[in-house]
Amino acid sequence: MEPSKDISRLIEIMAALRHPETGCPWDIEQNFQTIKSYTIEEAYEVSDAIERGDMDDLCDELGDLLLQVVFHARMAEEAGEFSFGDVVNAITTKMIRRHPHVFARSEADTPDAVKIQWDEIKQAEKRERAERRARRGITEDFKGGFLGSVQRSFPALTEALKLQERAAKVGFDWSAPEPILDKIEEEIGELRVALRDGDRAKVSDELGDLIFAVVNIGRHVKTDPEQALRGTNMKFRRRFNHIENVLEAEGETLEAASLERMEEIWQSAKAIERALVAEVE
């Protein structure tokens, strides 16, 4: 088996890995549920490579993500459901259908007109999907209703943002950021009460409400909460690494250092960052 730029080679490799007699024991025992977390992880790694601007990593991670698609398609083919070719056919059909202004005759010649046309086509696709599900005897549909287009498989922050954006389309929204800040303070108060009462279920519920409100303020000030949090995560990594490096230079360890000493170094890291920003400005 030799490497190739042809997608068919990757499909052949996956078929070989899944062969019940000569394949890889680990690959053979996998199923949709066990592979699902790897698929999500690979998508995040693609996003990380993009954020870091690392094209070598991006090429590699896109390959890993493509492997996940081929893996799922192979398992579906073994189950007699669909093949990789069906996946390709489905997406090419969808893209051609949703872009009649590119691939066929259409009056949509502005971004707004294209958006309206896109939504109309998606509604038609939803009706077709409902008919297919009915033929299969599937009654429960998490994609139903006005919020059904928001995927439940999104990361929680992204799902919250998408739900709010969707609800806002029919006017279920705050008119300005300020009332949301009041709502955040209200949720903090309710969280304090739950913490005082020691009700763990209530604490979890109120914490979720607080995070949902924080996502909402991010949406109103045009800041993606997922990206904002990722930026904070990177900042935390950078500052904590500074703590580790300073302690190592002093012959100390993280485990042995006091919280007060780590906080002192943390503040010095913040001061260094502020000074660098001031220089740039």
C-alpha positions in Angstrom: 0.0 0.0 0.0 1.5 3.3 -1.1 0.5 6.9 -0.2 -1.5 8.8 -2.8 -3.3 12.1 -3.4 -6.3 10.2 -4.7 -9.1 9.9 -2.1 -9.8 6.4 -3.2 -6.5 5.3 -1.6 -7.6 6.6 1.8 -10.9 4.7 1.4 -8.9 1.5 0.5 -6.7 2.0 3.6 -9.8 2.3 5.9 -11.3 -0.8 4.3 -8.1 -2.7 5.0 -8.0 -1.4 8.6 -11.6 -2.6 9.2 -11.1 -6.0 7.5 -12.4 -8.5 10.1 -9.6 -11.0 9.6 -6.5 -9.0 8.5 -7.3 -5.5 9.8 -6.2 -3.6 12.9 -7.8 -4.9 16.1 -8.4 -1.4 17.4 -10.0 -0.1 14.3 -12.2 -3.2 13.9 -13.7 -2.8 17.4 -14.7 0.8 16.9 -18.3 2.0 16.3 -20.0 5.4 15.7 -20.2 6.1 19.4 -16.6 5.3 20.3 -15.3 7.3 17.3 -17.6 10.4 17.9 -15.3 12.0 20.4 -12.3 11.7 18.1 -14.2 13.4 15.3 -15.0 16.3 17.6 -11.4 16.5 18.8 -10.0 16.5 15.3 -12.3 19.4 14.3 -11.0 21.4 17.3 -7.4 20.6 16.3 -8.1 22.0 12.8 -9.5 25.2 14.5 -6.4 25.4 16.7 -4.0 25.1 13.7 -5.9 27.9 12.0 -5.7 30.2 15.0 -2.0 29.6 15.2 -1.5 30.2 11.5 0.4 26.9 11.2 -0.2 25.8 7.6 1.8 22.6 8.1 -0.3 21.6 11.1 -3.5 22.6 9.2 -2.7 20.3 6.3 -2.0 17.5 8.8 -5.1 18.1 10.9 -7.4 18.4 7.9 -6.2 15.0 6.9 -7.0 13.6 10.3 -10.5 15.2 10.1 -11.0 13.7 6.6 -10.0 10.3 8.0 -12.8 10.6 10.5 -15.3 11.2 7.7 -14.0 8.1 5.8 -14.1 6.1 9.1 -17.7 6.9 9.7 -18.6 6.2 6.1 -16.9 2.9 6.1 -18.8 1.7 9.2 -22.1 2.9 7.6 -21.2 1.0 4.4 -20.5 -2.2 6.5 -24.0 -1.7 8.1 -25.6 -1.4 4.7 -26.6 2.2 5.3 -24.5 4.4 2.9 -21.0 4.7 1.5 -18.4 7.5 1.2 -19.6 8.0 -2.3 -23.1 8.7 -0.9 -21.6 11.3 1.5 -19.9 13.1 -1.4 -23.1 12.9 -3.5 -25.2 14.3 -0.7 -23.0 17.3 -0.1 -22.4 18.1 -3.8 -26.2 17.8 -4.4 -26.8 20.2 -1.5 -24.2 22.7 -2.6 -25.5 22.8 -6.2 -29.1 23.0 -5.0 -28.4 25.8 -2.6 -26.4 27.9 -5.1 -28.7 28.2 -8.1 -27.3 31.7 -8.6 -24.0 30.0 -9.4 -24.9 26.7 -11.0 -28.3 27.5 -12.6 -30.7 30.3 -13.4 -31.6 32.6 -10.5 -32.7 36.1 -9.7 -30.6 36.2 -6.5 -27.9 38.7 -7.4 -27.3 40.4 -4.0 -26.1 38.9 -0.6 -29.5 39.5 0.9 -31.3 37.8 -1.9 -28.9 34.9 -1.8 -29.6 34.5 2.0 -33.4 34.5 1.4 -33.0 32.0 -1.4 -30.8 29.8 0.9 -33.4 29.8 3.7 -36.1 28.8 1.2 -34.1 25.9 -0.1 -33.2 24.8 3.4 -36.9 24.7 4.3 -37.6 22.5 1.3 -34.8 20.2 2.4 -36.3 20.0 5.9 -39.6 18.9 4.5 -37.9 16.2 2.4 -35.9 15.1 5.5 -39.0 14.8 7.5 -40.6 12.6 4.8 -37.5 10.3 4.8 -37.6 10.0 8.6 -41.3 9.2 8.5 -40.6 6.4 6.1 -38.0 5.0 8.5 -40.4 5.2 11.4 -38.4 7.9 13.2 -40.8 10.2 15.2 -38.6 12.0 17.6 -36.9 15.0 15.9 -34.5 17.3 17.7 -34.2 19.3 14.5 -37.9 20.2 14.6 -39.4 23.5 15.6 -38.0 27.0 15.1 -34.8 26.2 17.0 -34.4 22.9 15.3 -31.7 24.3 13.0 -29.4 24.8 15.9 -27.3 21.6 16.3 -27.4 20.1 19.8 -23.9 18.7 19.0 -22.3 22.1 19.1 -20.1 23.0 22.1 -22.3 24.4 24.8 -21.1 28.0 24.3 -21.7 27.9 20.5 -25.1 26.3 21.0 -26.1 29.0 23.4 -25.0 31.7 20.9 -26.8 30.0 18.0 -30.0 29.6 20.0 -30.0 33.3 21.0 -29.3 34.4 17.4 -32.1 32.2 16.2 -34.6 33.5 18.8 -33.6 37.1 18.0 -34.8 36.6 14.4 -38.4 36.7 15.7 -37.8 39.5 18.2 -37.2 37.4 21.3 -34.1 39.4 22.3 -32.8 42.2 24.5 -32.8 45.6 22.8 -29.5 46.7 24.3 -26.5 45.3 26.2 -27.3 47.2 29.5 -30.3 45.1 30.5 -28.3 42.0 30.0 -25.7 43.2 32.5 -28.6 43.6 35.0 -29.6 40.0 34.2 -26.0 38.8 34.8 -26.0 40.5 38.2 -29.4 38.9 38.9 -28.1 35.4 38.0 -25.0 36.0 40.2 -27.3 36.7 43.1 -29.3 33.5 42.5 -26.0 31.6 42.2 -25.0 33.0 45.6 -28.2 31.8 47.2 -27.8 28.3 45.7 -24.2 28.1 47.0 -25.3 29.3 50.4 -28.1 26.6 50.5 -25.7 23.9 49.4 -28.1 22.7 46.7 -25.7 21.2 44.1 -28.4 20.7 41.5 -29.6 24.3 41.9 -25.9 25.6 41.7 -25.5 23.8 38.4 -28.8 25.2 37.1 -27.9 28.8 38.2 -24.4 28.5 36.8 -25.8 27.5 33.5 -28.1 30.5 33.5 -25.2 32.8 34.3 -23.1 31.5 31.5 -26.0 31.8 29.1 -26.5 35.4 30.1 -22.7 36.1 29.6 -22.9 34.6 26.1 -25.8 36.9 25.4 -23.8 40.0 26.3 -21.0 38.8 24.1 -23.4 38.5 21.2 -24.7 42.0 21.7 -21.3 43.6 21.7 -20.3 41.5 18.6 -17.8 39.3 20.4 -18.0 35.6 19.8 -17.9 34.1 23.3 -16.1 30.9 22.2 -13.3 33.0 20.6 -13.2 35.4 23.6 -12.9 32.4 26.0 -10.2 30.8 23.8 -8.3 34.1 24.0 -8.5 34.1 27.8 -7.4 30.4 27.8 -4.3 31.4 25.8 -3.7 34.3 28.2 -4.0 32.0 31.2 -1.6 29.5 29.6 0.9 32.3 28.9 0.8 33.7 32.5 0.8 30.3 34.1 3.9 29.3 32.0 5.5 32.5 33.3 4.9 31.4 36.9 6.4 28.0 36.1 9.5 29.5 34.4 10.1 32.0 37.2 9.8 29.3 39.9 12.1 27.0 37.9 14.7 29.8 37.6 14.6 30.2 41.4 15.0 26.5 42.0 11.3 26.1 43.1 8.5 23.9 41.9 4.8 24.5 41.3 3.9 21.9 43.9 6.0 23.5 46.6 5.2 27.2 45.9 2.5 29.0 48.0 -0.6 30.5 46.4 0.6 33.9 47.5 4.0 33.4 45.7 2.2 32.2 42.5 -0.2 35.1 42.6 2.8 37.5 43.0 4.4 36.1 39.9 1.0 36.1 38.1 0.7 39.9 38.7 4.2 40.4 37.4 3.2 38.6 34.2 0.2 40.9 33.8 2.5 43.9 34.3 4.9 42.7 31.6 2.0 42.2 29.2 0.7 45.7 29.9 4.2 47.2 29.3 4.4 45.4 26.0 1.0 46.6 24.9 2.0 50.2 25.8 5.2 49.9 23.7 3.2 48.8 20.7 0.7 51.6 21.1 
